[in-house]
């Protein structure tokens, strides 16, 4: 039987690669936990400046537009804070600098639960493979959570060590827990619709797609609408 995540963490940190990733992957969960009193923080690693098929669009202009879209979406979800590291879109690497910044963030926010990309998910059938930024951000987050953020001699200038209790990885091929987002699926749809630079044509289709995908996960979880995650228990 599918396992539903029960309870609401007090402090949540979401780490994703691009400005729209958190809303698409976990917007319903973030909105639900925020509505239930959680302090929810989001960090986006890249500026998203290359996310267009239009060669006439300047990356610097697109990055500014996407920052505004992110702010609007974060307000819809009720997040406590959001920030953009501003690293180059498409060039994200799981290196010591990104790991240091994430360790610093974890030690400052001190979350109980963290959400991010599943870096092991690469091939989704024959029609899509996972963006390299998603994979890099996922590995960097896991490496930052353990062992780095938990042990004082890793990046000692970044504050006192902190052990996050649990990580929920989205965009996974192996979901093993689900969050019921029946009360916030409309919030998720509205948040995704904020990212207009990433949407083709009439935006009316967005809500339908969001609901259809959430309904599919809901059937797996035994609820009307859900989001699935791969859970990693990290201690506490």
C-alpha positions in Angstrom: 0.0 0.0 0.0 1.3 3.5 -0.9 2.6 5.5 2.0 1.4 9.1 2.5 3.7 11.6 4.3 1.9 12.5 7.5 2.5 15.6 9.6 4.0 18.9 8.6 7.7 19.8 9.2 8.4 23.0 11.0 11.1 24.3 8.7 11.5 23.2 5.0 14.2 24.0 2.5 13.7 23.4 -1.3 16.7 23.4 -3.6 16.1 23.3 -7.3 18.1 24.1 -10.5 15.8 26.5 -12.4 13.1 29.1 -11.5 10.1 26.9 -12.4 11.4 23.5 -11.2 10.1 23.7 -7.6 6.6 24.6 -8.7 6.4 21.9 -11.3 8.0 19.2 -9.1 6.7 20.0 -5.6 4.5 23.1 -5.7 1.5 21.4 -4.1 3.6 20.0 -1.3 5.3 23.4 -0.6 1.9 25.2 -0.7 0.3 22.6 1.6 3.1 22.7 4.2 3.2 26.5 4.1 -0.6 26.7 4.6 -0.2 24.3 7.6 2.3 26.6 9.3 5.7 25.5 8.0 8.4 28.0 7.4 9.2 27.1 3.8 12.4 28.5 2.0 13.4 28.0 -1.6 16.7 28.4 -3.3 17.2 28.3 -7.1 20.7 27.6 -8.2 20.8 29.0 -11.8 19.4 32.2 -13.3 17.5 30.4 -16.0 18.8 32.7 -18.6 19.1 30.1 -21.4 15.7 28.7 -21.1 14.3 29.8 -24.5 14.2 28.7 -28.1 14.2 32.3 -29.3 17.8 33.3 -30.4 16.8 37.0 -30.2 16.2 36.9 -26.4 19.1 38.1 -24.4 19.9 35.7 -21.5 20.3 38.6 -19.1 16.8 39.8 -19.9 15.3 36.4 -19.7 17.0 35.9 -16.3 15.4 39.1 -15.0 12.0 38.1 -16.3 12.3 34.7 -14.7 13.3 36.2 -11.4 10.0 38.2 -11.5 8.1 35.0 -12.4 9.7 33.2 -9.5 8.7 35.9 -7.0 5.1 35.8 -8.2 5.0 32.0 -7.9 6.6 32.0 -4.5 3.9 34.4 -3.3 1.2 32.1 -4.6 2.7 29.2 -2.7 3.1 31.2 0.5 6.8 30.7 0.8 8.7 32.4 3.7 11.6 33.2 1.4 13.2 32.6 -2.0 16.5 33.4 -3.4 18.5 32.8 -6.6 22.2 31.9 -6.6 22.4 33.2 -10.1 24.8 30.6 -11.5 25.0 30.2 -15.2 22.0 28.2 -16.7 23.3 24.9 -18.2 26.7 25.1 -16.5 25.9 23.9 -13.0 28.5 21.6 -11.5 28.6 19.6 -8.3 31.7 21.2 -7.1 33.0 22.6 -3.8 31.7 26.2 -4.3 28.1 25.1 -4.8 28.4 22.6 -2.0 29.8 25.3 0.3 26.9 27.6 -0.5 24.4 24.9 0.1 26.0 23.9 3.4 25.9 27.5 4.5 22.2 27.7 3.6 21.4 24.5 5.4 23.2 25.6 8.5 21.5 29.0 8.5 17.9 27.8 7.8 18.3 24.5 9.8 15.5 22.6 8.1 13.8 19.5 9.3 13.0 18.5 5.7 14.7 19.3 2.4 13.3 18.8 -1.1 15.3 18.6 -4.3 16.0 16.8 -7.6 16.7 13.0 -7.7 20.1 13.0 -9.4 19.8 9.3 -10.2 16.8 9.7 -12.5 18.2 10.1 -16.0 16.1 8.4 -18.7 12.4 8.8 -18.7 11.4 6.5 -21.5 12.4 7.3 -25.0 11.3 10.9 -25.1 13.1 12.7 -22.3 16.3 12.6 -20.3 16.9 14.6 -17.2 18.6 18.1 -17.6 22.2 18.1 -16.5 21.5 21.0 -14.1 18.9 18.9 -12.3 21.4 16.1 -11.9 24.2 18.5 -10.7 21.9 20.3 -8.3 20.6 17.0 -6.9 24.1 15.6 -6.2 25.3 18.9 -4.8 22.4 19.0 -2.4 22.9 15.4 -1.2 26.6 15.9 -0.7 25.9 19.1 1.2 23.3 17.4 3.5 25.6 14.5 4.4 28.2 14.5 5.5 29.2 18.1 4.9 26.5 20.1 6.8 26.5 17.5 9.7 30.2 17.6 10.5 31.8 20.8 11.9 35.1 20.5 10.0 33.5 20.7 6.6 33.3 24.4 5.8 33.7 25.5 9.4 33.2 29.2 8.5 29.6 28.3 7.4 28.1 28.1 10.9 27.4 25.3 13.4 26.7 21.9 12.0 23.1 20.8 11.4 21.6 17.4 10.5 18.5 17.4 8.4 16.0 14.7 9.3 14.7 13.8 5.9 15.1 14.6 2.2 12.3 14.2 -0.4 13.6 13.8 -4.0 11.3 14.8 -6.8 11.4 13.9 -10.5 12.2 10.4 -9.4 11.8 7.1 -11.2 11.4 5.4 -7.8 8.8 7.3 -5.7 8.2 5.5 -2.4 6.1 8.2 -0.5 3.5 10.6 -1.6 2.1 13.9 -0.3 -1.7 14.5 -0.6 -2.0 17.8 -2.5 -5.8 17.7 -3.0 -6.2 21.0 -1.0 -3.4 22.8 -2.9 -3.4 21.5 -6.5 -5.0 24.7 -7.6 -2.2 26.7 -5.9 0.3 24.5 -7.8 -1.4 25.2 -11.1 -1.5 29.0 -10.4 2.2 28.9 -9.4 3.2 27.1 -12.6 1.2 29.5 -14.7 3.4 32.3 -13.3 6.3 31.1 -15.4 4.9 32.5 -18.6 8.3 32.7 -20.3 8.4 28.9 -20.3 4.8 28.4 -21.6 3.9 28.1 -25.2 0.7 29.6 -26.7 -2.5 30.0 -24.8 -1.7 29.2 -21.1 -5.1 27.7 -20.5 -3.6 24.2 -20.9 -1.3 24.5 -17.9 -3.9 23.9 -15.2 -5.2 20.8 -17.0 -1.7 19.3 -17.3 -0.9 20.0 -13.7 -4.1 18.4 -12.5 -3.8 15.4 -14.8 -0.3 14.6 -13.6 -1.3 15.1 -9.9 -4.3 12.9 -10.5 -2.1 10.1 -11.9 0.1 10.3 -8.7 -3.0 10.5 -6.6 -4.3 7.2 -8.0 -1.0 5.6 -6.9 -1.4 7.1 -3.5 -5.1 6.5 -3.0 -6.0 10.2 -2.9 -7.5 12.6 -5.4 -4.2 14.5 -6.1 -0.7 13.8 -5.0 3.0 14.4 -5.6 5.5 11.5 -5.3 9.0 11.5 -3.8 11.9 9.3 -3.1 12.5 9.6 0.7 15.9 9.5 2.3 16.0 9.4 6.1 19.0 11.3 7.3 18.6 11.1 11.0 17.9 14.0 13.4 
